[in-house]
């Protein structure tokens, strides 16, 4: 192999109580796609944040083209040709594509923004890198795939020769994933180096040249992608064999426990986001809602949780039709539990302990009270039990939730929901932020609940997850259910087509 474009040597980073990077050494070759794989807390994101200058290393060295460099900020990183595209895009929605591209480096004419020049820059960059975007379009009006292309274009425009992509396919349809792969291969052919942080094993096999596996802050191994399998990568990542194929027993769904009729709801801008949704979920079935983020799922979930109210329509739970304005407590008492899609904003109070978070919404239950005061001993015992059952990585149940990794925070939300023994479980992004070992555990729990005749509504942006767990798939686009498909009678391509607004007719 030739001299690497980037060489990271013996990098160590210590946070309070956590050794995030433990003497890590990796290299990146010119014109290669390198995948970085690891469990939650393995240290991969910390390492890339160090390379991009978002955090500082405690020790170690970074070289570019054989020369030692100091990277103390993203500006430093870009000056050395390193750019990063984050999972959650850093775009200003109410500026145009051209305005976003040149933001911070605006061409001017007589002291004012030269809009014609900005549009010309976009066209030239689009042609040079084969990334088609519409310079005059408002970012709020373009698709997720176009937003991602704009983010990559922004990074390239600023001179990046090395691109770090964090979970790049997380919000894309199968068709858009293939388009992204084409873009990445073209960039590789032009000599760019690409580092992908991902938890998707198939993605690694599809697009990368080499893969670095990290565990507990250390590099476990570096492999040529052509020499590995999904099973080998999973075992390297978690340190044990992992069941990759979901075993779902055949069973016949029974009574309808959750029914939604003609549901309409607005978003925060008072624009209609949910446009007459109808569906039902029966005992013993998992109904998956597939769709790209931003097609009304969040607004619909907010209504289901009692956090906002529908403009029209009805919701019936276990035969009881809810009033127009119902509270979270009311829906909980009818036997509904939620795994919220945004754990930090809706699922947890980060300044509370694990014990306190595990009884949020359950404070009035007799088992957690002694007369008029909380029974702290019982609350702690309850927490210890769930910490053990759900493998929540913590030294104590008294630790503040805000100090835990995102994956462990998600496990707390999950443990609290399932421990309520609900009749209906609404699980939104239940494995967000979890590694392959934890995902295996969550899938098992959801399928156990299905066998116990619970009605489960699964909302996920991960098509693999939807296909692995769902008995039926509803596709949501532009606030509507545009397809109702049996999982064993459809394909990812068909679902992806509906997700993008197409039809099979």
C-alpha positions in Angstrom: 0.0 0.0 0.0 1.1 3.6 -0.7 1.7 6.3 1.9 -1.7 6.9 3.6 -3.4 10.2 3.2 -4.3 10.1 6.9 -2.5 8.3 9.7 -3.9 8.3 13.2 -1.3 7.0 15.7 -1.8 6.0 19.4 -4.7 8.4 20.0 -6.1 8.3 23.5 -9.1 10.3 24.8 -10.4 10.0 28.4 -13.7 11.4 29.6 -14.8 11.3 33.2 -15.1 7.6 34.0 -14.8 6.5 30.4 -11.7 5.7 28.3 -13.3 6.6 24.9 -10.2 6.0 22.8 -7.5 3.7 24.1 -4.2 3.9 22.1 -6.1 3.9 18.7 -4.1 3.7 15.4 -5.7 3.6 12.0 -4.8 4.8 8.5 -6.8 6.0 5.5 -5.6 5.4 2.0 -6.0 7.9 -0.9 -9.0 6.9 -3.0 -10.6 4.3 -0.7 -13.9 4.0 1.2 -13.1 3.0 4.8 -15.9 1.8 7.1 -15.7 2.4 10.9 -17.8 -0.1 12.8 -18.4 -0.6 16.5 -20.9 -0.9 19.4 -22.4 2.1 21.2 -19.5 3.6 23.2 -16.9 1.8 21.1 -15.1 5.1 20.4 -15.6 5.5 16.7 -17.5 8.8 16.8 -15.1 10.2 19.4 -12.2 9.3 17.0 -13.8 11.0 14.1 -14.7 14.1 16.2 -11.0 14.3 17.0 -10.1 14.0 13.4 -12.6 16.8 12.5 -11.5 19.0 15.4 -14.7 18.9 17.4 -12.9 17.6 20.4 -9.2 17.4 21.4 -7.2 14.3 21.9 -5.3 13.6 25.2 -2.3 12.1 23.4 -1.3 10.6 20.1 -0.6 12.0 16.6 -2.3 12.7 13.3 -0.4 12.9 10.1 -1.6 14.0 6.6 0.5 13.0 3.6 3.3 12.0 6.0 3.4 15.2 7.9 2.2 15.8 11.5 -0.8 18.2 11.8 -2.6 19.7 14.7 -6.4 19.8 14.3 -8.1 21.9 17.0 -11.3 23.0 15.2 -13.4 22.2 12.1 -11.8 25.1 10.5 -8.4 23.5 11.0 -9.7 20.2 9.6 -11.1 21.9 6.5 -7.7 23.7 6.0 -6.2 20.2 5.8 -8.8 18.9 3.4 -11.0 17.0 5.9 -14.8 17.5 5.9 -17.6 15.9 7.8 -21.3 15.3 6.8 -23.3 14.8 10.0 -26.2 12.4 10.3 -28.5 15.4 11.1 -27.9 17.8 8.4 -26.5 21.3 9.2 -28.6 23.2 6.7 -30.6 26.4 7.1 -34.0 25.3 5.9 -35.3 28.7 4.8 -32.4 29.6 2.7 -31.9 28.4 -0.9 -29.6 25.7 -2.0 -27.1 28.3 -3.4 -27.3 30.4 -0.2 -26.5 27.3 1.9 -23.6 26.2 -0.2 -21.8 29.5 0.0 -22.7 30.3 3.6 -19.6 31.6 5.4 -17.8 32.2 2.1 -20.3 34.4 0.3 -19.4 36.0 -3.1 -20.2 39.7 -3.0 -20.7 42.6 -5.4 -20.6 46.2 -4.2 -20.9 45.0 -0.6 -24.0 42.8 -1.3 -24.4 39.1 -1.9 -23.8 38.3 -5.5 -26.7 35.8 -6.1 -25.9 35.2 -9.7 -22.3 34.2 -8.8 -23.6 31.9 -6.0 -25.9 30.2 -8.4 -23.0 29.8 -10.9 -20.8 28.3 -8.2 -23.5 25.7 -7.4 -23.8 24.8 -11.1 -20.1 24.5 -11.5 -19.7 22.3 -8.4 -22.7 20.1 -9.4 -21.1 19.5 -12.8 -17.6 18.9 -11.4 -18.7 16.3 -8.8 -21.8 14.9 -10.5 -24.1 16.0 -7.7 -27.3 17.4 -9.1 -29.0 20.1 -7.0 -31.3 23.0 -7.8 -29.6 26.2 -6.8 -32.8 28.3 -6.5 -34.8 25.8 -4.5 -35.5 26.4 -0.8 -33.9 23.7 1.3 -37.2 23.2 3.2 -38.7 22.1 -0.1 -36.2 19.6 -1.4 -36.0 15.9 -0.6 -33.8 14.3 2.1 -31.6 12.8 -0.7 -31.1 16.3 -2.2 -30.3 17.7 1.2 -27.6 15.1 1.6 -26.1 15.8 -1.8 -26.0 19.5 -0.8 -24.2 18.7 2.4 -21.6 16.6 0.5 -21.3 19.4 -2.1 -20.8 22.0 0.6 -17.9 20.0 2.0 -16.3 19.5 -1.4 -16.7 23.1 -2.3 -14.7 24.0 0.8 -11.8 21.8 -0.5 -12.3 18.5 1.3 -10.3 15.6 0.0 -11.3 13.4 2.9 -15.0 13.0 3.7 -16.4 11.7 7.0 -20.0 10.5 6.6 -21.9 9.7 9.8 -24.7 7.1 9.2 -25.1 8.4 5.6 -28.0 6.1 4.6 -30.1 6.4 7.8 -32.9 8.5 6.2 -32.7 7.3 2.5 -35.0 5.0 0.5 -33.3 2.0 -1.2 -33.3 3.9 -4.5 -31.6 6.9 -2.9 -29.1 4.6 -1.2 -28.1 3.3 -4.6 -27.7 6.8 -5.9 -25.5 7.7 -2.9 -23.3 4.7 -3.6 -22.8 5.9 -7.2 -21.8 9.3 -5.9 -19.3 7.8 -3.4 -17.8 5.5 -6.0 -17.4 8.4 -8.4 -15.7 10.5 -5.7 -13.4 7.6 -4.9 -12.5 7.3 -8.5 -11.5 11.0 -8.5 -9.1 10.3 -5.6 -11.2 11.3 -2.6 -11.0 9.3 0.5 -14.2 8.5 2.4 -14.7 7.3 6.0 -18.2 6.0 6.8 -19.4 5.6 10.4 -22.2 3.0 10.2 -23.9 0.2 12.1 -25.4 -1.4 8.9 -23.4 -4.5 8.1 -24.8 -4.8 4.6 -23.8 -1.2 3.9 -20.2 -2.1 4.8 -20.2 -5.0 2.4 -21.8 -3.0 -0.4 -19.7 0.1 -0.4 -16.4 -0.1 1.6 -13.0 -1.3 0.6 -11.8 -1.9 4.2 -13.4 -1.9 7.6 -12.1 -1.0 11.0 -13.8 -2.7 13.9 -13.7 -1.0 17.3 -14.8 -2.3 20.7 -14.4 -0.6 24.1 -12.3 2.2 22.8 -9.8 -0.1 21.0 -9.3 -1.3 17.4 -10.2 -5.0 17.4 -9.3 -5.6 13.8 -8.9 -4.1 10.3 -10.1 -6.2 7.4 -10.4 -6.0 3.6 -14.1 -6.0 3.0 -13.8 -8.7 0.4 -12.6 -11.1 3.2 -15.5 -10.6 5.7 -19.1 -11.6 6.2 -21.9 -10.0 8.2 -21.6 -12.7 10.8 -17.9 -12.2 11.2 -18.3 -8.4 11.5 -21.0 -8.8 14.1 -19.0 -11.2 16.2 -15.9 -8.9 16.0 -18.1 -5.9 17.0 -19.8 -7.4 20.1 -17.4 -10.2 21.1 -19.8 -13.0 20.7 -22.0 -14.8 18.1 -25.0 -12.7 17.1 -28.3 -14.0 15.7 -28.7 -11.9 12.5 -31.8 -13.5 11.1 -35.0 -12.7 13.0 -37.1 -15.8 13.7 -40.8 -14.8 13.6 -43.4 -17.4 14.4 -46.5 -17.6 12.3 -49.6 -16.6 14.2 -53.1 -15.3 13.4 -53.9 -11.7 14.6 -57.1 -11.5 16.6 -59.2 -8.6 17.9 -58.5 -5.0 16.9 -56.9 -3.2 19.8 -55.8 0.1 18.2 -57.9 1.8 15.5 -57.3 5.1 13.8 -59.9 6.7 11.5 -59.6 9.8 9.3 -56.9 11.3 11.5 -55.9 14.9 10.5 -53.4 17.0 12.4 -51.2 20.1 11.9 -47.5 20.7 12.5 -45.9 23.5 14.5 -46.4 25.9 11.6 -50.1 25.2 11.5 -49.8 23.4 8.2 -51.6 20.1 7.7 -49.1 17.3 8.3 -51.4 14.3 8.8 -54.0 14.1 6.1 -56.8 11.6 6.8 -55.0 8.5 8.1 -56.8 5.2 8.6 -55.4 1.9 9.9 -55.8 -0.7 12.7 -53.6 -3.0 14.7 -54.7 -6.3 16.0 -53.7 -8.5 18.9 -50.6 -10.5 18.1 -49.4 -8.5 15.1 -46.8 -5.9 14.4 -47.8 -3.2 11.9 -44.8 -1.2 10.6 -45.1 2.3 9.3 -42.4 2.9 6.7 -41.5 6.3 5.3 -38.9 9.0 5.1 -38.6 11.3 8.1 -40.8 14.4 7.7 -43.9 12.8 6.1 -46.2 13.3 9.1 -45.0 10.5 11.4 -43.8 12.8 14.2 -47.1 14.8 14.2 -49.1 11.6 14.2 -47.0 10.2 17.1 -47.6 13.4 19.1 -51.3 12.9 18.8 -51.1 9.2 19.8 -49.1 10.3 23.0 -51.7 12.9 24.0 -49.1 15.7 23.5 -51.1 17.4 20.8 -54.6 17.1 19.5 -56.0 16.0 16.1 -58.1 18.4 14.1 -60.4 15.6 12.8 -60.8 11.9 13.2 -60.8 9.4 16.0 -58.7 6.9 17.9 -60.1 3.8 19.5 -58.2 1.7 22.1 -59.4 -1.7 23.2 -62.9 -0.8 22.2 -62.9 2.6 23.9 -63.1 5.7 21.7 -61.0 8.5 23.0 -62.4 12.0 23.4 -61.1 14.7 21.1 -58.7 16.0 23.7 -57.1 13.3 25.8 -54.1 13.3 28.1 -51.0 11.1 28.2 -52.3 9.7 31.5 -55.6 8.7 30.0 -54.1 6.8 27.1 -51.7 5.1 29.5 -54.5 3.9 31.7 -56.2 2.3 28.7 -53.1 0.1 28.3 -50.9 2.0 25.8 -47.1 2.4 26.3 -44.8 4.5 24.1 -41.2 4.2 23.0 -40.8 7.8 22.0 -38.8 8.6 18.8 -36.8 11.4 20.5 -35.5 10.0 23.7 -33.8 13.2 24.9 -36.7 15.6 24.3 -39.7 13.3 25.0 -38.5 10.1 26.6 -36.2 11.2 29.4 -35.4 13.9 31.8 -31.6 14.0 31.5 -31.1 15.7 34.9 -32.9 12.9 36.7 -31.4 9.6 37.8 -32.0 6.2 36.1 -34.3 5.2 38.9 -36.4 8.3 38.5 -36.6 8.0 34.7 -37.7 4.4 34.9 -40.9 5.5 36.7 -41.7 8.6 34.7 -45.5 8.7 34.3 -45.9 5.9 36.9 -45.4 8.0 40.0 -48.9 7.6 41.2 -48.8 3.8 41.1 -49.2 2.4 44.6 -46.2 0.1 44.3 -43.9 3.2 44.2 -45.5 5.1 47.1 -45.6 4.9 50.9 -48.7 6.9 51.8 -48.2 10.3 50.3 -44.4 10.0 49.7 -42.4 8.1 47.2 -41.0 4.7 48.2 -37.4 5.3 47.3 -36.2 1.8 48.3 -38.8 0.1 46.1 -38.0 2.5 43.2 -34.4 1.6 43.5 -35.1 -2.2 43.5 -37.4 -1.7 40.5 -34.6 0.1 38.7 -32.0 -2.5 39.6 -34.2 -5.2 38.1 -34.7 -3.4 34.8 -31.0 -2.4 34.6 -30.1 -6.0 34.8 -32.9 -7.3 32.5 -32.2 -4.7 29.8 -28.4 -4.7 30.1 -28.2 -0.9 30.8 -24.5 -0.2 31.2 -24.1 1.9 34.3 -22.2 1.6 37.6 -25.4 2.5 39.6 -29.1 3.2 39.1 -28.5 6.5 40.8 -26.4 7.8 37.9 -27.9 10.8 36.0 -29.3 9.7 32.7 -27.6 12.6 30.9 -24.3 11.0 31.6 -25.1 7.7 29.7 -24.5 6.9 26.1 -27.4 7.4 23.6 -27.8 3.6 23.3 -28.2 3.2 27.1 -30.6 6.1 27.2 -32.7 4.3 24.6 -32.7 1.1 26.6 -34.2 3.0 29.6 -37.1 4.3 27.5 -37.6 0.8 26.2 -37.4 -0.9 29.6 -40.0 1.6 31.1 -42.5 1.0 28.3 -42.4 -2.8 28.3 -42.4 -3.0 32.1 -45.9 -1.5 32.1 -47.2 -4.7 30.5 -49.2 -2.7 27.9 -51.9 -4.1 25.6 -50.8 -1.7 22.9 -47.2 -0.8 22.3 -46.3 2.2 20.1 -42.6 1.8 19.3 -41.0 4.7 17.4 -37.4 4.2 16.3 -37.0 1.6 19.1 -33.4 0.7 18.1 -32.1 4.2 17.3 -28.6 4.5 18.5 -28.3 0.8 19.4 -25.5 -1.5 18.2 -26.2 -4.9 16.5 -26.1 -6.8 19.8 -28.6 -4.5 21.5 -30.8 -4.5 18.4 -30.9 -8.3 18.6 -32.1 -8.0 22.2 -34.8 -5.4 21.3 -36.1 -7.5 18.4 -36.5 -10.4 20.7 -38.4 -8.4 23.2 -40.8 -7.0 20.5 -41.4 -10.5 19.1 -42.0 -11.8 22.6 -44.6 -9.1 23.1 -46.2 -10.1 19.8 -46.4 -13.7 21.0 -48.1 -12.4 24.2 -50.9 -11.0 21.9 -49.9 -7.4 22.3 -50.8 -5.0 19.4 -47.6 -3.3 18.3 -47.3 -0.3 16.0 -43.7 0.1 14.8 -42.6 3.4 13.3 -39.1 3.1 11.8 -37.0 4.8 9.2 -34.9 1.6 8.9 -36.4 -0.6 6.1 -34.5 -3.7 7.3 -36.1 -3.3 10.7 -39.6 -2.8 9.2 -39.2 -6.0 7.1 -37.6 -8.0 9.9 -40.4 -7.4 12.4 -43.6 -6.4 10.7 -46.5 -8.6 9.7 -48.0 -5.7 7.6 -46.3 -2.6 6.2 -48.1 0.7 5.9 -46.2 3.3 3.8 -46.6 7.0 4.8 -45.9 9.7 2.3 -46.9 13.4 2.5 -49.1 12.8 5.5 -51.1 9.9 4.0 -51.0 6.1 4.1 -50.2 5.4 0.4 -49.8 1.6 0.7 -50.9 -1.3 2.9 -48.8 -4.3 2.1 -48.2 -7.8 3.5 -44.6 -8.1 4.4 -44.1 -11.5 2.8 -45.8 -10.3 -0.4 -43.7 -7.2 -1.1 -40.1 -6.1 -1.7 -37.9 -3.3 -0.4 -37.9 -1.8 -3.9 -41.7 -1.6 -3.9 -41.8 -0.1 -0.5 -39.0 2.3 -1.4 -41.0 3.4 -4.5 -44.0 4.2 -2.4 -41.8 6.0 0.2 -40.6 8.3 -2.5 -44.1 9.2 -3.7 -44.2 6.7 -6.6 -46.8 4.0 -7.3 -46.8 0.5 -8.7 -49.6 1.3 -11.1 
